[in-house]
Amino acid sequence: MKKWLPILVLGLTQFVMVLDGTVMNVSITEVVGDLGTTTSNMQLAIATFTLTMAALMLAGAGLGTRLGLRRTFVIGNVIYAIGSLTTAFAPGFAALFIGWSLVEGLGAALVVPAIAALAAVNYSGRERAMAYGVLGGIAGAASAAGPLIGGWMTTYLSWRWVFGFETLIILLLVLPLHRRIVDQRPTAVQGRFDWLGVLLSALSMGLIVLALVSASTWGLIQPINPPFTLWGFSPTMPMVVVGALVAWGFFSWQEHLQTHGGAPLVGLDLLSLASLRAGLASQLVLYFIVAGTFFVIPLYLQTVLELNALESGIRMLPMSVCLFLVALIGSRLARRRSPRQLIRAGLLIACGGLVLMISAIRPQADSMLFSLAMASIGIGIGLAISQIGNVNLSSADQSRSTEIGGMQGTAQNLGASLGVAIAGTALFIALGNQLTTTVNNNPLINPVLKQATEAAQKKGIQVVTPELLASHLQQAGVPNDQIQLISEDYTSSKLQALRLGLGHVLVAALLGLPLTRGLPRRPL
C-alpha cells in the first residue's frame, strides 16, 4: 500500500480537477439562474477554464523543471484551492469567471504537468504503465462521479458546495500527504525563463478560442453584434488568422532559442517524434469529443426534457461509467494490442456513439437509444484515453517527462476549449438561424413577433427552458396563443441546433482519425 500512496495522492488531485469541469456542465442552467447570467456567458467561462490551462501548461511544465516538481505541485494546489473558494462564494458571473476560469485554471496549469512527471519519477517499467492506467481510471471515475455529485449537490444543496468540498480535499488530504511523493531535484537550466514564449503561446490560443466562442454573437463572416467590425466584416475570422500568425511566431521564437543556446519553453525536437505528435493529436481530438458532448447533452436534458441537475447526471451515467471501466481495463488490452489499434478503435466507437446520440435527440427521449449512445461514446473514449499517457511519455527519455507532461496538458485542454467553443457556437448560430426561418415561415405568428425574433437573433438567441421562454413572452405582453406557437417553433429549432452542435463534434472526430497514423504499431 505504501508503494502506491504517491499515485493515490496524484490521482486524488486529478480527480478533483476532472470533477470540476463535469460539475459545471451538469449544473449550467442552475448557475445561469443563480448568477443572473446567460448560457453563452457560461460557454465562455467553460471554454476559458480549459483555455487558461492550455495556454499556461507549457509554462507550468517549465517552472516544474526549474522549481522542482513537488514544489510546483504544491504551489499549484494552493492556487487552485484559492480559486475554488472564490468560486464557491461568487456573488456574480464576474467573480465566478475570475475564480474558476482564471485562478483555478492557473493552478491546474502548474499541477497537471507535475502529476504526469511525478508519476514517471515514482514508478518505472510495468509499474509506470499501471500508474498511468490508474490515473486514466481515476480521470474516468471523476467523469463518472462528476455529473452525479454535481447533480445531487446542485439539486439538494447548491452547486457552490462542490467547490467548497474541493477546497477541503486539497487542504486536508492532498497537501498533508504530498511529502509521500518522491521528488525530482530541479534541473539546472541555462538561460532565462522564456516569458515571451509564454506570452506568445497564450495569446495565440486565446485569440483563436475567444474568436470561436464569440462567433455566435459576433457573426462568423457577416457581422451580427460584434464590438467592432473590420471593413464591414465580423472580427471572428481575422482574429483566428492573427492567432495562427502568433502561433507561427511562437514556434519561430522557440526555434531561435534552441538554435542560439537559449532555454525554449518547449523542445521542438520532441515534435519530430512521430509517436508523440500522433499521441498529442489524438489526445486533442478525444478531449474535443468529451468537452463538446458534455456541453451539448446537459442542455438537451435540462432545456428540452426539463430534467434537474441530478436527473441529468443519472442520464449521463452510462457514458461516465463505461469510460471509467474501459479506461481501467485498457492497460491489460495493451499487452496484446498496439496503441494504434486501440486508439483508432476507440475513436470509431465514439463516432458511432455520436451518430446514435444525434438520432436520440428528440422531443421525448428514447431512454434505450440515449443510454446506448452514451455508453458507446464512453467505451470509445475510455479505450483511447487509457493508452494516451503511456504513448506520449514513452516517446522520449524520462528526463523529458516534464516537457511532455506540459505538451500533453496543452493538447488535452486546448482540445476541450475548442470542443466547447465550436460545438457551442454551432449550436447558438444554428438556433438563431433556424428559429428565425421557422417563425418567418409560420403564417399564424404575428408579423410584429417575426420582426422581434429577427432583432433578437442579432443579439444572440439563448438556450432556455420552455417555462422561462413563456415567462419572458408573458412579461412582454405576448398573447397566449402566440406564446404557444413561438414555444413550439423554438423547441423544434433548439432540437435541430443541438443535433448540429453534436454534428460538429462528430466531424472533428472523423477528421482526427488520419492523425493517428504515427501511433506505435506494436504493444509498448
Buried (B, 14 or more C-beta within 10 A) or exposed (E): EEEBEBBBBBBBBBBBBBBBBBBBBBBBBBBBEBBEBBBBBBBBBBBBBBBBBBBBBBBBBBBBBBBBBBBBBBBBBBBBBBBBBBBBEBEEBEBBBBBBBBBBBBBBBBBBBBBBBBBBBBBEEEBBBBBBBBBBBBBBBBBBBBBBBBBBBBBEEBBBBBBBBBBEBBBEBBBEBBEEBEBBEBEEEEEEBBEBBBBBBBBBBBBBBBBBBBBBBBBBEEBBBBEEEEEEBBBBBBBBEBBEEBBEBBBEBBEEBBEEEBBBBBBEEBBEBEBBBBBBBBBBBBBBBBBBBBBBBBBBBBBBBEBBBBBBBBBBBBBBBBBBBBBBBBBEBBEEBBBBBBBBBBBBBBBBBBBBBBEBBBEEBEEEBBBBBBBBBBBBBBBBBBBBBBBBBBBBEBEBBBBBBBBBBBBBBBBBBBBBBBBBBBBBBBBBBBBBEBBBEBEEBBEEBBEBBBEBBBEBBBBBBBEBBBEEBEEEEBEEEBBEBBBBBBBBBBBBBBBBBBBBBBBBBBEBBEBBEBBBEEEB
